[in-house]
């Protein structure tokens, strides 16, 4: 038979290996490689090895857990028996999800036994049993790989899963979701957007109020209004600001400042030459501009008063110099630009 | 006392309870049963439906109603409608912190694929703090600046002092800038509110065309609660644009517009 399948050389080699294996001393620690089954052999060696399986509980729902314990007795090498990987065995993998449970130190070892524990979860309610685990071991005395298995399958009652809908759970939502507004708030009218109206009002209402204020001020104090008009000219504004800074009676220093301010104003406003500085020269120059004679007299008088205070005896002052200077500028502006001044 | 109790129960007995009152009692009932979600959720759903009826049929709309409706939908397990309710509220009052917080929470619960979340979540409002400040304090600051500016300008007209003119100009320019900013912000909000926004009601595949035979536009289906903009309708399909500008087609019955008509929401007892 062997000769019909194998070539003469191969037959010779195979027969030699079998003979060698058969003649090898039987030990509890190893089993021959030749003829070793690929499946269901987990390294057990013994004269009469027995396998038992227990499961707790046996009445479960789909996906519920049960604990399966496989106990191996009678092996001469319990410590060397490998853990059967049930997830790789079709009859288990098709029925169960399998999780190994950490065995820890096996108390059965002290009795010459070995046990393995698994956590199984039936995949469907059609699972009716835990099939017996086929278990092969090396029989050293008879020199063959024997096969054993538990006496019978473990019958299971697998019921359908508990539908999630039927099991109520406390609501885990955050607390703020359970707070709601009161009934009166719910019925409040829709907030209207008046943004544009308010913005325009905020922008223009002060303008209207200030416009009214300005009109009232002009009506109440026409002179002040005229002065304000005149201050629009940089020359006038400069002269008036300078005069404004002189407060109280004018002494020599302030009279000088007033005189320079008036001269500066006249030079800028009427185009007088820079060399003109005395009151007489100013009057003559202004005469050519065509100012009224009365105004010319006031200009000359004021400039002389400034000179008198500035260059007069020590301690001489004038109470009215600043006011007169301001009044003079108003008169000159009124004379030259009556429409604006009025 | 027994007589008073009967009087209080009378509207309930006669079935004449107004929607807002019935919604409040349904919500309260849901809260009372919150230890069992299966018992509580139907009450929250009922409350949400009544708030929706109040909004659609009685045309009541205010931020508080939106808070109540959104909370009710969320507790009822209807995330998309909760998001829409909160968005309505935020559009009415963008500065309501509780509404924004609730909207952010609801958006966080949308079951995006991890790589989709940043792309499909609506982007935050640009310059949100500045805009919020403009809305809350802008008007007051504008009024103050405008008043100071005009008063100073008037004083300048009276005194012609140049420094007052400069100050008035600065104040008035600031006021005008504030007014322009407020106007622009309001216009932006109006434009955003005019967008036909919607949300997906269920997980749905975005397709390249208006039919189930068209290939998917994206690898992942859109989960329920994705906010999008409706571009147009064709038959029973709607062309939509996602937050990442992806255009595609969805079945019209898989999305709920922001202005959801309550016709399909039955106010069943």
Interface residues (C-beta under 8 A of the other chain):
Chain A: X165 X166 X167 X168 X169 X170 X171 X173 X174 X176 X177 X178 X179 X180 X181 X182 X183 X185 X186 X187 X188 X189 X190 X191 X193 X195 X196 X198 X199 X200 X202 X203 X204 X205 X206 X207 X209 X210 X211 X213 X214 X217 X224 X225 X228 X231 X232 X237
Chain B: X20 X21 X23 X24 X27 X31 X34 X35 X36 X37 X38 X39 X40 X51 X54 X60 X61 X62 X63 X64 X65 X67 X68 X71 X72 X74 X75 X92 X93 X98 X101 X102 X105 X139 X142 X143 X146 X147 X149 X150 X151 X153 X154 X157 X158 X159 X160 X162 X175 X176 X179 X182 X183 X186
